[in-house]
Amino acid sequence: MTNTQNREEIKRKIITLFDKKIRGKKSDTSSSNTGHDGKDGHWLETQMGVRHNGKNEPDIDGFEMKNHTTSKTTFGDWSPDFILFKRGVRILSRPEFLKLFGSPNPEKDNRHSWSGRSCPKINQFNDFGQKLIVTEDDTIMAIYSYSEDKRTNKSNLMPDDFKKENYIIASWSAELMKKRVEKKFNKLGWFKCNKNKEGIYTSIVFGNPITFKIWIKGVKEGLIFFDSGMFDSETNKRPYSQWRANNNYWESLITDTY
């Protein structure tokens, strides 16, 4: 059996499962923790026979599964392999990093997070003096420049050691990101289960395998972006280093709709 035949056979199996378990239904999350953001996705995984896990690998026989979302869809929660508080580097503690490069939330006792306005985007400095760049060897870097920092308290906030230009605060090597992207998306491809406005699952769409070359091109063009949700907490040390794209980007990759 050729790879193409095998892929089509697995696609048919997935479509049959979707038709039997999902199509025409709403997700039933009544038995789930109501405060859990991923409960809808967990219901879908259960119906499709996917075991809940955080492994960076395709969900079903070489296909990565995505659930319906209203605006943006996640590629993966992929932390930098260098960041100022990483073990072995330890230039700052995690709380110190978040205080210097994150933003306080008045609604949560000024808890600092590297998210929202402080989260760096590609090729344009934000008000916190940060941006992402992609180097010639496709390393992604988050850099900080003191002169671009618009915060009025920066002179008192930032230690002298950080009052610099183009200072690397985090980076994702091309070697690591290639492994992550292609292990998850470059087997047989991906599929997504879509709902209508009433929350009823009505269709399933498929896309071809995604190589690192395709993925990093999306990053360079700002179509795929870093969406950090990291925050200062003694009880929650998760990195929340999501890489996402708006749904119109995912829609541009669709090859088949059923």
LUMFISE-129211 format. One record per residue (C-alpha): residue number from 1; residue in three letters; z, x, y. Coordinates in Angstrom, 1 decimal, decimal comma, always signed. Layout:
BEGIN
+-----+---------+--------+--------+--------+
| num | residuo |     c3 |     c1 |     c2 |
+-----+---------+--------+--------+--------+
| NUM |     ALA |      Z |      X |      Y |
...
+-----+---------+--------+--------+--------+
//
This chain:
BEGIN
+-----+---------+--------+--------+--------+
| num | residuo |     c3 |     c1 |     c2 |
+-----+---------+--------+--------+--------+
|   1 |     MET |   +0,0 |   +0,0 |   +0,0 |
|   2 |     THR |   -1,0 |   +1,4 |   +3,4 |
|   3 |     ASN |   +1,5 |   +1,6 |   +6,3 |
|   4 |     THR |   -0,5 |   -1,2 |   +8,1 |
|   5 |     GLN |   -0,2 |   -3,4 |   +5,0 |
|   6 |     ASN |   +3,5 |   -2,7 |   +4,6 |
|   7 |     ARG |   +4,1 |   -3,4 |   +8,3 |
|   8 |     GLU |   +2,3 |   -6,7 |   +8,1 |
|   9 |     GLU |   +4,2 |   -7,7 |   +5,0 |
|  10 |     ILE |   +7,5 |   -7,0 |   +6,7 |
|  11 |     LYS |   +6,4 |   -8,8 |   +9,8 |
|  12 |     ARG |   +5,6 |  -11,9 |   +7,6 |
|  13 |     LYS |   +9,0 |  -11,6 |   +6,0 |
|  14 |     ILE |  +10,7 |  -11,5 |   +9,5 |
|  15 |     ILE |   +8,7 |  -14,5 |  +10,8 |
|  16 |     THR |   +9,6 |  -16,5 |   +7,7 |
|  17 |     LEU |  +13,2 |  -15,7 |   +8,2 |
|  18 |     PHE |  +13,0 |  -16,7 |  +11,8 |
|  19 |     ASP |  +11,3 |  -20,0 |  +11,0 |
|  20 |     LYS |  +13,9 |  -20,8 |   +8,4 |
|  21 |     LYS |  +17,1 |  -19,7 |  +10,2 |
|  22 |     ILE |  +16,4 |  -19,6 |  +13,9 |
|  23 |     ARG |  +13,4 |  -21,5 |  +15,2 |
|  24 |     GLY |  +14,3 |  -24,9 |  +16,9 |
|  25 |     LYS |  +18,0 |  -24,1 |  +17,0 |
|  26 |     LYS |  +20,5 |  -23,1 |  +19,6 |
|  27 |     SER |  +23,0 |  -20,3 |  +18,8 |
|  28 |     ASP |  +26,3 |  -21,6 |  +17,5 |
|  29 |     THR |  +29,0 |  -19,3 |  +19,0 |
|  30 |     SER |  +31,9 |  -21,9 |  +18,7 |
|  31 |     SER |  +33,8 |  -19,6 |  +16,3 |
|  32 |     SER |  +33,3 |  -16,5 |  +18,3 |
|  33 |     ASN |  +35,5 |  -14,9 |  +21,0 |
|  34 |     THR |  +34,5 |  -16,9 |  +24,1 |
|  35 |     GLY |  +35,0 |  -13,8 |  +26,3 |
|  36 |     HIS |  +32,7 |  -11,6 |  +24,2 |
|  37 |     ASP |  +29,4 |  -10,9 |  +26,0 |
|  38 |     GLY |  +27,6 |  -10,1 |  +22,7 |
|  39 |     LYS |  +28,5 |  -13,3 |  +20,8 |
|  40 |     ASP |  +25,0 |  -14,8 |  +21,1 |
|  41 |     GLY |  +23,5 |  -11,6 |  +19,8 |
|  42 |     HIS |  +26,0 |  -11,5 |  +16,9 |
|  43 |     TRP |  +25,0 |  -15,0 |  +15,9 |
|  44 |     LEU |  +21,4 |  -14,0 |  +15,8 |
|  45 |     GLU |  +22,1 |  -10,9 |  +13,8 |
|  46 |     THR |  +24,1 |  -13,0 |  +11,3 |
|  47 |     GLN |  +21,2 |  -15,5 |  +10,9 |
|  48 |     MET |  +18,7 |  -12,7 |  +10,4 |
|  49 |     GLY |  +20,9 |  -10,9 |   +7,9 |
|  50 |     VAL |  +21,6 |   -7,9 |  +10,2 |
|  51 |     ARG |  +24,9 |   -6,2 |   +9,8 |
|  52 |     HIS |  +26,9 |   -5,7 |  +13,0 |
|  53 |     ASN |  +26,9 |   -2,0 |  +13,7 |
|  54 |     GLY |  +26,4 |   +0,5 |  +16,5 |
|  55 |     LYS |  +24,0 |   +2,8 |  +14,6 |
|  56 |     ASN |  +21,0 |   +4,1 |  +16,4 |
|  57 |     GLU |  +18,4 |   +2,8 |  +13,9 |
|  58 |     PRO |  +16,1 |   -0,1 |  +13,4 |
|  59 |     ASP |  +17,7 |   -3,4 |  +12,5 |
|  60 |     ILE |  +15,3 |   -4,8 |   +9,8 |
|  61 |     ASP |  +13,1 |   -2,6 |   +7,5 |
|  62 |     GLY |  +11,9 |   -0,4 |  +10,4 |
|  63 |     PHE |  +11,8 |   -3,1 |  +13,1 |
|  64 |     GLU |  +14,2 |   -3,1 |  +16,0 |
|  65 |     MET |  +15,4 |   -6,6 |  +16,9 |
|  66 |     LYS |  +16,0 |   -7,8 |  +20,4 |
|  67 |     ASN |  +17,6 |  -11,1 |  +21,5 |
|  68 |     HIS |  +16,5 |  -13,4 |  +24,4 |
|  69 |     THR |  +17,8 |  -12,2 |  +27,8 |
|  70 |     THR |  +17,3 |  -13,8 |  +31,2 |
|  71 |     SER |  +16,2 |  -10,7 |  +33,2 |
|  72 |     LYS |  +16,5 |   -7,3 |  +31,5 |
|  73 |     THR |  +16,7 |   -6,0 |  +27,9 |
|  74 |     THR |  +18,5 |   -2,9 |  +26,6 |
|  75 |     PHE |  +16,9 |   +0,0 |  +24,8 |
|  76 |     GLY |  +20,3 |   +1,6 |  +23,9 |
|  77 |     ASP |  +23,7 |   +2,7 |  +25,0 |
|  78 |     TRP |  +22,8 |   +6,4 |  +25,3 |
|  79 |     SER |  +25,3 |   +8,7 |  +26,9 |
|  80 |     PRO |  +24,3 |  +12,0 |  +28,6 |
|  81 |     ASP |  +24,7 |  +15,1 |  +26,5 |
|  82 |     PHE |  +26,0 |  +16,8 |  +29,7 |
|  83 |     ILE |  +28,4 |  +15,2 |  +32,2 |
|  84 |     LEU |  +31,1 |  +16,8 |  +34,3 |
|  85 |     PHE |  +34,0 |  +15,4 |  +32,2 |
|  86 |     LYS |  +32,5 |  +16,1 |  +28,7 |
|  87 |     ARG |  +34,6 |  +18,0 |  +26,2 |
|  88 |     GLY |  +33,5 |  +21,6 |  +26,3 |
|  89 |     VAL |  +32,6 |  +21,3 |  +30,0 |
|  90 |     ARG |  +35,6 |  +19,6 |  +31,6 |
|  91 |     ILE |  +34,9 |  +20,3 |  +35,2 |
|  92 |     LEU |  +36,6 |  +17,0 |  +36,0 |
|  93 |     SER |  +38,5 |  +14,4 |  +34,2 |
|  94 |     ARG |  +36,8 |  +11,0 |  +33,6 |
|  95 |     PRO |  +39,0 |   +9,3 |  +36,2 |
|  96 |     GLU |  +38,3 |  +12,1 |  +38,7 |
|  97 |     PHE |  +34,6 |  +11,8 |  +38,1 |
|  98 |     LEU |  +34,7 |   +8,0 |  +38,6 |
|  99 |     LYS |  +36,7 |   +8,4 |  +41,8 |
| 100 |     LEU |  +34,2 |  +10,9 |  +43,3 |
| 101 |     PHE |  +30,9 |   +9,4 |  +42,1 |
| 102 |     GLY |  +31,8 |   +5,8 |  +41,4 |
| 103 |     SER |  +32,7 |   +2,8 |  +43,5 |
| 104 |     PRO |  +36,0 |   +1,0 |  +43,9 |
| 105 |     ASN |  +36,2 |   -2,7 |  +43,0 |
| 106 |     PRO |  +38,5 |   -4,6 |  +45,3 |
| 107 |     GLU |  +38,7 |   -7,5 |  +42,9 |
| 108 |     LYS |  +40,1 |   -5,3 |  +40,2 |
| 109 |     ASP |  +42,7 |   -3,3 |  +42,1 |
| 110 |     ASN |  +40,1 |   -0,9 |  +43,4 |
| 111 |     ARG |  +39,3 |   +0,2 |  +39,8 |
| 112 |     HIS |  +36,5 |   +2,8 |  +40,0 |
| 113 |     SER |  +33,2 |   +2,4 |  +38,1 |
| 114 |     TRP |  +29,9 |   +4,3 |  +37,9 |
| 115 |     SER |  +27,9 |   +1,1 |  +38,2 |
| 116 |     GLY |  +26,1 |   -1,1 |  +40,6 |
| 117 |     ARG |  +25,3 |   +0,6 |  +43,9 |
| 118 |     SER |  +26,8 |   +3,9 |  +42,8 |
| 119 |     CYS |  +24,6 |   +4,1 |  +39,6 |
| 120 |     PRO |  +21,7 |   +6,6 |  +40,3 |
| 121 |     LYS |  +18,1 |   +5,4 |  +40,0 |
| 122 |     ILE |  +14,9 |   +7,4 |  +39,8 |
| 123 |     ASN |  +13,6 |   +9,5 |  +42,7 |
| 124 |     GLN |  +15,6 |   +7,9 |  +45,5 |
| 125 |     PHE |  +19,1 |   +8,7 |  +46,7 |
| 126 |     ASN |  +21,6 |   +5,9 |  +46,8 |
| 127 |     ASP |  +24,3 |   +5,6 |  +49,4 |
| 128 |     PHE |  +26,6 |   +7,7 |  +47,1 |
| 129 |     GLY |  +24,2 |  +10,7 |  +47,4 |
| 130 |     GLN |  +22,9 |  +10,3 |  +43,9 |
| 131 |     LYS |  +19,6 |   +9,9 |  +42,2 |
| 132 |     LEU |  +17,9 |  +10,5 |  +38,8 |
| 133 |     ILE |  +15,0 |  +13,0 |  +38,4 |
| 134 |     VAL |  +12,9 |  +14,0 |  +35,4 |
| 135 |     THR |  +12,2 |  +17,7 |  +35,1 |
| 136 |     GLU |   +9,0 |  +19,3 |  +33,8 |
| 137 |     ASP |  +10,4 |  +19,5 |  +30,3 |
| 138 |     ASP |  +11,4 |  +15,8 |  +30,5 |
| 139 |     THR |  +15,1 |  +16,3 |  +30,9 |
| 140 |     ILE |  +16,6 |  +13,5 |  +32,9 |
| 141 |     MET |  +19,2 |  +14,6 |  +35,4 |
| 142 |     ALA |  +21,6 |  +12,8 |  +37,7 |
| 143 |     ILE |  +22,1 |  +14,9 |  +40,8 |
| 144 |     TYR |  +24,3 |  +14,6 |  +43,8 |
| 145 |     SER |  +23,6 |  +15,8 |  +47,4 |
| 146 |     TYR |  +26,3 |  +15,9 |  +49,9 |
| 147 |     SER |  +23,9 |  +15,5 |  +52,8 |
| 148 |     GLU |  +22,6 |  +12,2 |  +51,3 |
| 149 |     ASP |  +26,0 |  +10,7 |  +50,7 |
| 150 |     LYS |  +26,4 |   +7,9 |  +53,2 |
| 151 |     ARG |  +30,1 |   +7,2 |  +52,5 |
| 152 |     THR |  +32,2 |   +7,5 |  +55,7 |
| 153 |     ASN |  +35,1 |   +9,1 |  +53,8 |
| 154 |     LYS |  +33,0 |  +11,7 |  +52,0 |
| 155 |     SER |  +34,5 |  +14,7 |  +53,9 |
| 156 |     ASN |  +38,0 |  +13,8 |  +52,7 |
| 157 |     LEU |  +36,9 |  +12,5 |  +49,3 |
| 158 |     MET |  +34,7 |  +15,3 |  +48,0 |
| 159 |     PRO |  +36,3 |  +18,7 |  +47,2 |
| 160 |     ASP |  +34,5 |  +21,7 |  +48,7 |
| 161 |     ASP |  +33,1 |  +22,6 |  +45,3 |
| 162 |     PHE |  +31,0 |  +19,4 |  +45,4 |
| 163 |     LYS |  +29,8 |  +19,6 |  +49,0 |
| 164 |     LYS |  +26,4 |  +20,9 |  +47,7 |
| 165 |     GLU |  +22,8 |  +19,8 |  +47,4 |
| 166 |     ASN |  +21,1 |  +18,8 |  +44,2 |
| 167 |     TYR |  +24,3 |  +19,3 |  +42,1 |
| 168 |     ILE |  +23,8 |  +18,2 |  +38,5 |
| 169 |     ILE |  +26,5 |  +15,8 |  +37,5 |
| 170 |     ALA |  +25,0 |  +14,5 |  +34,2 |
| 171 |     SER |  +21,8 |  +15,1 |  +32,2 |
| 172 |     TRP |  +20,0 |  +13,8 |  +29,1 |
| 173 |     SER |  +17,9 |  +16,4 |  +27,3 |
| 174 |     ALA |  +14,4 |  +15,5 |  +26,2 |
| 175 |     GLU |  +15,3 |  +16,7 |  +22,6 |
| 176 |     LEU |  +18,2 |  +14,3 |  +22,3 |
| 177 |     MET |  +16,5 |  +11,3 |  +24,0 |
| 178 |     LYS |  +13,4 |  +11,8 |  +21,8 |
| 179 |     LYS |  +15,6 |  +11,5 |  +18,7 |
| 180 |     ARG |  +17,3 |   +8,4 |  +20,0 |
| 181 |     VAL |  +14,2 |   +6,5 |  +21,2 |
| 182 |     GLU |  +12,0 |   +7,3 |  +18,2 |
| 183 |     LYS |  +14,7 |   +6,8 |  +15,5 |
| 184 |     LYS |  +15,2 |   +3,3 |  +16,9 |
| 185 |     PHE |  +11,8 |   +2,2 |  +18,1 |
| 186 |     ASN |   +9,1 |   +4,5 |  +16,5 |
| 187 |     LYS |   +9,3 |   +3,3 |  +12,9 |
| 188 |     LEU |   +7,3 |   +0,0 |  +12,7 |
| 189 |     GLY |   +8,0 |   -1,3 |  +16,2 |
| 190 |     TRP |  +10,2 |   -4,1 |  +17,5 |
| 191 |     PHE |  +10,5 |   -7,8 |  +17,8 |
| 192 |     LYS |  +12,3 |  -10,2 |  +20,1 |
| 193 |     CYS |  +13,5 |  -13,8 |  +19,5 |
| 194 |     ASN |  +12,9 |  -15,9 |  +22,6 |
| 195 |     LYS |  +14,4 |  -19,2 |  +23,8 |
| 196 |     ASN |  +13,2 |  -22,0 |  +26,1 |
| 197 |     LYS |  +15,1 |  -23,2 |  +29,2 |
| 198 |     GLU |  +17,3 |  -25,4 |  +27,0 |
| 199 |     GLY |  +18,5 |  -22,4 |  +25,0 |
| 200 |     ILE |  +16,5 |  -23,3 |  +21,9 |
| 201 |     TYR |  +14,8 |  -20,5 |  +20,1 |
| 202 |     THR |  +11,0 |  -21,3 |  +20,2 |
| 203 |     SER |   +9,1 |  -18,0 |  +19,5 |
| 204 |     ILE |   +9,2 |  -14,5 |  +18,1 |
| 205 |     VAL |   +7,2 |  -11,7 |  +19,7 |
| 206 |     PHE |   +6,3 |   -8,3 |  +18,3 |
| 207 |     GLY |   +5,5 |   -4,9 |  +19,8 |
| 208 |     ASN |   +4,1 |   -1,6 |  +18,5 |
| 209 |     PRO |   +6,3 |   +1,5 |  +17,9 |
| 210 |     ILE |   +7,5 |   +3,1 |  +21,0 |
| 211 |     THR |   +7,3 |   +6,9 |  +21,2 |
| 212 |     PHE |   +9,3 |   +9,1 |  +23,5 |
| 213 |     LYS |   +6,1 |   +9,8 |  +25,5 |
| 214 |     ILE |   +5,8 |   +6,1 |  +26,2 |
| 215 |     TRP |   +9,5 |   +5,7 |  +27,0 |
| 216 |     ILE |   +9,8 |   +8,7 |  +29,4 |
| 217 |     LYS |   +6,7 |   +7,6 |  +31,2 |
| 218 |     GLY |   +8,5 |   +4,3 |  +31,8 |
| 219 |     VAL |  +11,5 |   +6,2 |  +33,1 |
| 220 |     LYS |   +9,4 |   +8,3 |  +35,5 |
| 221 |     GLU |   +7,8 |   +5,1 |  +36,9 |
| 222 |     GLY |  +11,2 |   +3,4 |  +37,4 |
| 223 |     LEU |  +10,3 |   +0,7 |  +34,8 |
| 224 |     ILE |  +13,1 |   +1,9 |  +32,5 |
| 225 |     PHE |  +16,3 |   +2,6 |  +34,3 |
| 226 |     PHE |  +19,9 |   +3,8 |  +33,8 |
| 227 |     ASP |  +22,3 |   +0,9 |  +34,0 |
| 228 |     SER |  +25,8 |   +2,4 |  +33,8 |
| 229 |     GLY |  +28,8 |   +0,2 |  +33,4 |
| 230 |     MET |  +31,4 |   +3,0 |  +32,9 |
| 231 |     PHE |  +34,8 |   +2,2 |  +34,5 |
| 232 |     ASP |  +38,2 |   +3,8 |  +34,8 |
| 233 |     SER |  +40,5 |   +2,5 |  +32,0 |
| 234 |     GLU |  +43,2 |   +3,9 |  +29,9 |
| 235 |     THR |  +42,4 |   +1,4 |  +27,1 |
| 236 |     ASN |  +38,6 |   +1,3 |  +27,2 |
| 237 |     LYS |  +36,8 |   +4,7 |  +27,1 |
| 238 |     ARG |  +33,4 |   +3,4 |  +26,1 |
| 239 |     PRO |  +30,6 |   +5,2 |  +28,0 |
| 240 |     TYR |  +28,6 |   +2,0 |  +28,8 |
| 241 |     SER |  +25,5 |   +4,2 |  +29,5 |
| 242 |     GLN |  +22,8 |   +1,6 |  +29,0 |
| 243 |     TRP |  +19,1 |   +2,2 |  +29,4 |
| 244 |     ARG |  +17,2 |   -1,0 |  +30,2 |
| 245 |     ALA |  +14,0 |   -2,4 |  +31,4 |
| 246 |     ASN |  +13,2 |   -5,7 |  +33,1 |
| 247 |     ASN |  +11,7 |   -8,3 |  +30,8 |
| 248 |     ASN |   +8,3 |   -8,1 |  +32,4 |
| 249 |     TYR |   +8,1 |   -4,5 |  +31,2 |
| 250 |     TRP |   +8,9 |   -5,6 |  +27,6 |
| 251 |     GLU |   +6,4 |   -8,4 |  +28,0 |
| 252 |     SER |   +3,7 |   -5,9 |  +28,8 |
| 253 |     LEU |   +4,3 |   -4,3 |  +25,4 |
| 254 |     ILE |   +3,9 |   -7,5 |  +23,3 |
| 255 |     THR |   +1,1 |   -7,4 |  +20,8 |
| 256 |     ASP |   +1,7 |  -10,7 |  +18,9 |
| 257 |     THR |   +3,5 |  -14,0 |  +19,5 |
| 258 |     TYR |   +4,4 |  -16,5 |  +16,8 |
+-----+---------+--------+--------+--------+
//
